[in-house]
Amino acid sequence: MFDFDPAELGLQLDETQAKALKEALGGKVQQYLDTEVAGLKSKNQELLGANKTLKTDLDQFKGQFEGLDIGAVKSLLQKASQDEETRLLAEGKLDEVISKRTERLRADLDRQLQAEKERADKAESFAKRFSDKVLADSIRGAALKAGALPEASEDIILRAKGTFTLNENGEAVAVDADGQVIYGKDGKTPLSPLEWAESLRETASHLWPRAQGAGPTGDNGGKAAKKWGDLNEVERARLAREKPEEFKKLMATRGQ
């Protein structure tokens, strides 16, 4: 019960007046206080309930992120907020995002293709130099074996370049302009560097040592002239190109 003292308000009342004032105000004050207290209790219960719900939600939230590095998550979120692609997506510019990704992929592919092309070019260049050296050594060896002058080797190698190439086994093979294999005198065996080099005796005798006592024609002096069947097609073609007059004489021997 609310205990009201008029003196606390500075009122100077006699006992009868004070008693009357208490009776007049006491019930109203108590009713007011009870109403306020009830409201506070209700508010307190509401806050307690909200606090309990909040704690439950917080526990669930913590459970979802248990074990995560919060610092890393913050860093990732910060990066995402600054990332251009994320910004564009947020703005709904999907076509622009796809275009930029395509450009990056194309640029990366172009770099890879360029790198592969450079490696392939280097490998091809190395293979060609190696192939040229192997072919040159093969022709040089055949020329020396055929008795050609050592100093004539480079000349003979240059002549051979239009006729010989290396096959997949690294062997010197004579081919024509269409890439077909050229056969030797027997018509069955592919023309070898040695047989080809020996044929140069007739068409380029200056590449061989001059025989002692030989006349201006060198070691051809005293030898019978070659007939059509003695030369293969490569030798005939070379003779026609380098010595047309001798080729005419050779043609006269066809069928002999």
Number of C-alpha atoms within 10 A of each C-alpha: 10 14 8 17 14 14 10 8 8 8 10 11 12 9 9 8 12 17 14 12 15 16 12 11 12 17 13 12 16 15 13 12 14 14 12 12 12 12 12 12 12 12 12 12 12 12 12 12 12 12 12 12 12 12 12 12 12 12 11 12 11 12 10 10 10 10 8 10 10 11 9 10 11 11 12 12 12 11 12 13 13 11 11 12 18 15 14 14 13 11 9 11 13 13 11 13 17 12 11 13 13 12 12 12 12 12 12 12 12 12 12 12 12 12 12 12 12 12 12 12 12 12 12 12 12 12 12 12 12 12 18 15 12 17 23 22 15 17 27 24 18 21 26 18 12 19 15 23 15 14 11 15 20 13 11 21 19 12 14 19 14 12 19 24 20 16 11 7 6 11 16 22 19 25 19 13 8 6 10 10 16 21 18 19 16 11 11 9 11 16 22 19 24 17 16 22 24 20 20 21 17 15 18 16 16 16 19 21 13 16 12 8 9 12 12 9 12 16 19 16 13 10 7 7 14 13 15 18 16 14 17 19 16 19 18 20 14 16 21 17 12 13 14 13 11 15 18 12 14 20 14 12 15 10 8 7
